Amino acid sequence: METEKTINVASVPQRSPFRYPGGKTWLVPYARLWLRSRPKPVQELIEPFAGGAIIGLTAAFEGLTKKVFLIEKDPDVASVWRTILNGHGEWLAERITTFDVTFGSVKRELNRPPRNLRERAFATILRNRVQRGGILAPGAGLMRSGENGKGLRSRWYPETLRRRILDIVATRDRIRFIQGDGIECIQMNRNRKNLAFFIDPPYTVAGRRLYRYPNIDHEKLFAIAQRLAGDFLMTYDDSSEIRRLVIQFRFDCETVAMKNTHNSKMTELLIGRSLAWLRQPQPLRRAFHGSLFQTAPESQDNHQSNLRLLAQGL
Ligand SMILES: C[S@@+](CC[C@H](N)C(=O)[O-])C[C@H]1O[C@@H](n2cnc3c(N)ncnc32)[C@H](O)[C@@H]1O
């Protein structure tokens, strides 16, 4: 079954300091639904391919799980999380708000080797904001005219970035970060029951140009996921390779509509052991109890109705 409408990402709180290629802001309403519909509250969410970590941050900020554990292999991306979570978040926020973005200052900053972790974190945030598509992989170029002809500054919002970083600092007792291998981390935690894994690996096709580490053994990842004691939710590009693995490992799968950074409509796959939470009306009502919406879905087709409500931007 496929959603007909796309999630309105403008209604999802942006909490990450990154504009992350392949970021999962559009998935936030689904992730809330998934975590809230567990029979028992989930103690810990593990995000083994963290990137901009929007799902992990949402879980920590909204108390969807007690703890969040982020893992990322790319040392530049890791430098940002380590800086924010290990006591230098205020420094990073201050550095961002006092930096004057010009072609010359950006070139100078990005060409000199960082002297320490926090300088590396600053250079990474800067690169993420001034390079085309936010791509951090080696070889990505600077934006030329940028949005609205504002050039390099078109994605540089110092006050917003400062606020997001300080908000994460304020929540850091719930978030743990490790620079390392996501697959190893999943394996190390495979026997723990009361946790959940949000697994968003580099995609089979686009990953190659977006990330420093684009290569994953997808079959091995599916095999590990099959043996997990805890629950998991995976997202993937809708490719024949992944559909074949879904069938081979007898996982449950749904296609969902989303818009990419060029505003084109695409479908992606949600994969889990069971996605019944996406189809049943009761968990959804419970999941949205309270502030998220007032009226329960009325359509007979609960799944479509649920997805329509999700797509309206909860
Ligand atoms: C699709 S992105 C994750 C995006 C993230 N969910 C978000 O919303 O921003 C995949 C990430 O996995 C990272 N990665 C690739 N191989 C990895 C590995 N073996 N262990 C941990 N992270 C890895 C990449 O650097 C990239 O940041």
The ligand as an ORCA input file, in Angstrom:
! r2SCAN-3c Opt
* xyz 0 1
  C      21.239      8.135      5.081
  S      22.470      8.858      6.090
  C      21.659      9.076      7.637
  C      20.783     10.306      7.653
  C      20.111     10.538      8.986
  N      19.112      9.527      9.261
  C      19.478     11.924      9.047
  O      18.247     12.046      9.164
  O      20.206     12.902      8.937
  C      23.569      7.525      6.393
  C      24.746      7.883      7.301
  O      25.470      6.674      7.618
  C      26.851      7.004      7.749
  N      27.600      5.737      7.657
  C      27.991      5.058      6.554
  N      28.564      3.899      6.891
  C      28.517      3.817      8.241
  C      28.912      2.828      9.194
  N      29.464      1.669      8.818
  N      28.694      3.076     10.502
  C      28.125      4.235     10.919
  N      27.728      5.209     10.062
  C      27.906      5.004      8.744
  C      27.084      8.001      6.639
  O      28.253      8.764      6.909
  C      25.790      8.835      6.718
  O      25.972      9.894      7.606
*
